[in-house]
Amino acid sequence: MLNARAAVLLDAGADPQLTEVQVREPVGDEVLVRIDAVGICHTDVSVAARFRKLPMVFGHEGAGTVVQAGPEATPQVGDQVVLTFASCGACATCRADAPAYCAHSTDLNMRGSRRDESSALYRDGAPVGGGFFGQSSFCTYAIAGSRNAVVLPEPIDPALAAPLGCSVQTGVGAVLNVLTPRPEDAVVVFGAGAVGLSAVMGARIAGCQTIVAVDPIAQRRTLATELGATATIDPMAVDAAAAVLERTGPVAAAVDTTARPDVLAAAVGVLRERGTLALLGLGALSAELPVALIMGKGLTVRGVVEGDSEPQRFIPHLVDLHRRGELPIEALVSRYRFADFDRAWAAAKAADVVKPVLCTGAVGS
């Protein structure tokens, strides 16, 4: 067992607390990763608020260095890796290069345990849930599988690598892999958090000449403009759908990161004939949509998980886009020392920063 420090959710409804844990050795195709940086995602916050299988360690945007590898592991000791979502590799969707829709995705990612019910983490000799997204990377060391540990061909700042594991690949992937807009197609993004701003960058990478970002926070609208939005809208000041239609007319594609029923209805309302709405947000479990409008205009409402990416290919592509200056991830990131987890978690809950990233052994923001 290796001693480590982790943010552990000990009490239902509370915030995770930093405490000492032990990490077992990797087996099979697993790797033990020294976590150099880990992003805090809205999914961590929202799932932790209702999670009841305790104690539990969250974190699913880990980046670090392999320090030990199981006998069947693909990554090797010394490799820099980005940790991403887990998938089985054997079901029909995995075999079809669609691992985000793995038949075992809920068990592997959202329950916090591993398929064999073993634990990677222990506290005072008792098991701790350590398989969130196959990693539980709110810990100075994490166990991951070869499928969800993506080896990077060249070094990159871990604080910039970490968000590639979920939020950046989700937003950019939704545009490049799913919506695939042409330069003349207008794209509207509802919600300018880390995922939404990544979608804005994806639309700019796609060459779209009209990109609209809708968000009530002024700083995020400003950042959206810096990252490629050609127009921004404050939904608290005007009717967002009416403002979009006034500025651009009906649009080819919309991205929703809010999962709010009222926003979803607005997003459908701005689409042109045969337009597509990509749903990226986790929030409301159901929402009323205008069925007659969807049918009459031939619209597509498409759920998108993890940007429809095959991460072993897509994450290295994102790194390459960053190296070429086309994906300025640094604009999203606010750095915190791992020891300042409480401050970073509070900032994530309050949406004070776009992407808080915990850095082990580094000076935070």
N, C-alpha and C positions, 0 to 999 in steps of 0.2 A: 504494500500500500504506500502511496505517495501522499504526503501532507500537502494540502492546498487551502486556499481561502475562497469562499464562495458567498454569493448573496442568496440566502435560503429563505423561502417563504415558510414560516413556522406556524402562523396563525391565520385562519381564514379571514379575508377582508383586510388584513394588515399589509404593510409593505415588507418586501424582503429585507433581511438583516445580514450583514457581513458576519461570518462565523467560520471556524476552522472545520474542514472536512478531510476525508481521505478518499483518494481515487485509486481504483484497482488497476492492474496492468491490462493492456489490450490483449484480446484473444482473436483468433480467426483473422478476418480481414480488417480488424479495427486498428486505429492509430491513437496514440496518446499525444495530444497537442498542447504545447505551452501557449496559452492564450496571450497574445501580445496586445490585442485590441478587440473590443466587442461593442457593437452598436446596440442601443436600446430602441426597440421598435414598438409601435402602437399595439401590435399583437401581444407582446410581452405584458404590457400594462393591462390590456383588456382581459386577457385570459387569467392573469394573476388575480384580478379583482373578483373572479367567480370560481377560482379553482378550489377544490375541497380535498383532493388526495395529497395530504401533507405528510412530511415536509417535502419541499419541491424546489428545484433550481431551474430558473428559466434562462433565457438568452439563446438567440438563434442567428446571430450575425457575428460569429467568431472568426478571427483571423490570427494565425500564429505559426508556430514552427513544430514540426513533428520531432518528438524526442524519443519515441519508442514505437515500434511497428509490430503488429501481430504477424504470424508466419505466412498468412495469405494476403497481407495488405499490399495494395498497389503503391501508395505514397511511401517514401523512404525517409529514414532519419535525416534531418537537416532540411527537408523540403519546406518551403513556405506554402501554406494552404489557406484557402478561404472555406469556411464551413457553411453549408447551405442545408436545404431541406433533405429529409431522408426518403428513400424509396426502396422497394424490394428488389427491383431488377428482373423479376420473373413473371409478373402478371402481364396481361395482354397490353395494357397501356404503357407499361415500362418497356416492353419489347417493341412497341411502336414509337419509341423515342418521345413519349409524353409522360415522363416520370412525375410531374406535378399532379397528375390524376391517378397515381398509383392506387390500386385496389386496397392497399393496406395503409394509405396515407394517414388516416385519422389515428390509427394505433401507433404508427411510427413517429408522428409529429406532434399531435395534440394531447395525448394522454400522459406524456412524460415518462413512460416506461418503455422497456425494450420488448421485442416480440417474445423472447424467452422468459420475460418477467424478471430477469436479473437486474441488478442495479450497478451502475458505474461508480456511484458515490455512497459514502457512509459518513455518519456523524456519531461519535461515541459508540461505535460498533453497530449501530442500527442503520438500515438502508435509507437512502434519501433518493427521491425521484431525480434521475439524472439522464433522462433521454429525451428532453424537449427538443423537437426537430432533430432528433438523433445526435444531440450535442450538449445541451445545457451549458452554454458557454459563459454564463455569469459566474465564472470560476477561473482561477489562475491556471488550471489544467483541465482539459476536457477529453473524453473518449468519443470518437466519431468513427463511422464506417468509411471504407474506401469510396463508396458511391457518393457520400456527401462531404468528402474532403477533396476539394479541387486544388490540384497542384498548380502553382503559378510558374510560368517558364522563366520569369525574371523578377527580381525583388521589387516590391512596391511598399510604400509607407503603410504599415498595418492599419492605421486609423482610417485610411482611405480604402483599403481593401475590404474591411469589415462590412460596410453597408452593401457591398456587391452581393453578399449572400442572400439578401431578401429584398430590401426596399428598392435598391437601384435596379436590380434585375427584374423586379416586378413592374416598375414604372416604364423603364426603357423597353423591356420585352413586350409589354402590352401594345406598345406602338409599333415596334419593328417586327415582332413575330405574329401579332394578331391583326391589328388594324391595317398595317402596311399601306399608309396613305401615300398618295402621289404629291408632288410639290404643289399642285394647284388645289389640293384638298385642304379645307379648313378643319382644324382640330381644336376642340374645347376641353379643357381639363377642369373638373370641379374638385377643389381641394388642393391647396398648394403646400402640403407637407412633403416629407421626403419622397414618398411614392409619386405624388402628383408632380413635384418639381422634376423628378426623374422622367416622368412622361413628357413634360415640356421639353427636356433635353432630347428625348427620343424623337419627338416631332421635329425639332430643329435638325437633328442628325439626318432624319428622313428628307430634309430639304423643304418642309412645309413653309409656305409663304405667309400663312395666317394661323397664328397660334394664340388662343385666348385662355387665360388662367382666371378662375373665379375663386376668390377666397376673402373672408372678412378681415384678415390681419394685414395691415398695411405693409409691414416689413416683408411679409411673404409675397405680396404682390410686387413689391420692388425687386425682390430676388428673382421672381419669375421673369420679370422683364430683362434682368441681367443675364438670365440663362436661355433666353430665346423667345419669350412670349412677345407677340406684337401688340397685344392689348390685354388689359386686366380689368376685372369688374369686382366691385365690392357688393356682395349680395345683401348686405345690411342697409345699403344706401339706395339701391334700385332693384327692380324685378330682374333677376339675373337672366332668365330666359328671354324676356323682351329686349334686354340690353344686347344680348348676343345676336338676336335676329336683326336688331336695328343696325349693328355694326358690320355683320358679316353675311346676313341672310342665313338660310338653313345650311347646316354644316354636314360634312361627310362622316365625321367621327367625333365621338365624345368619350371621355374617360371620367368615371366617377370613383373617387377614393373615400367618400364620406359615408356611404351606406345609409343615408337619411332618405326616407320615403319622399319628402318634398323635393329634395335635390334630384332624386332619380326621375321623378315626374318631369321636372324642368329639363333634365338632360335629354329625355325622350322627345320633349317638345321642340328642341332646337335642331333635330336631325332632318336632313333632306330625304327625299325618296331613296329607299334602299340604303340608308345610313346605318351605322353601327354604334352601339353603346357598349363599352367595355366596363364591366363591374369589377372593381378591385378592392373595395372597402369591406371591412368586417364591422358590422353594427347591427342594424335591424335585420331580423331573420325573415321578415316578409314585408312586402310593400305593394300597394295598389298601383297598377300601371294601366295606361289607356290602351286597352286591347284593340279597340276599333282603329285607333290611329296607327298602332303597330302593324296591324294587318293591312290597312288601307295603303300605307306607304311602303310596305314590304321591309320594315325595319328589322334589324337583328339586335337582340339584347344578349350579350355574350359574357358569361362568367369567365374570369381569367385568374388563374392561380400561378404565382411565381413567374409571371410573364410568359407562360407557356414555354419556358426554356428547358433545354437539356443542359444543365449547369456545367458539365465537364467541357462543353464547347462554348457556351454562351458567356460564362464568367471570364475566361481568357480573352474573349472578344471584347468584353467591356473594359478589361485592363488595357487592351490595345487602343481602344477609343480614348481612354484617359491619357495614354502616353502621347497620342497625336493631338491632344488639346481639345478634343471634341466632347469630352465628358468631364467637366470640372467638378468632380465629387467634393473637392475641398470647400466649395461654396456651401455645401449642406452641413458640414461637420463642425461640431463644437466638442473640444477635447476635455475630458475629465480624468483625473487620477482614479484608478480603481478604488483606492481608499476613500474617495469621495462619492461612492455609489449613491448614498442617500441624496446628495445634492443633484446628481445627474438624473436619478429616478424622479425626483420632484419636478425637475425641469421638463422631463418627458411628459409627466402627467398634466402639467399646466400648459404644455405646448409653448413654453418659453423659448425653446430652440428647435430647429428643424430636426437635426440628427445628433443627439448626444452619443459620444463614443467614449467608452472607458478604456484607458490606456494603462497597462501595468508597468510600473516603474517610470512613468512619464509625468511631466508636469501638466496638469489640466488647465482648462481655460479659466 
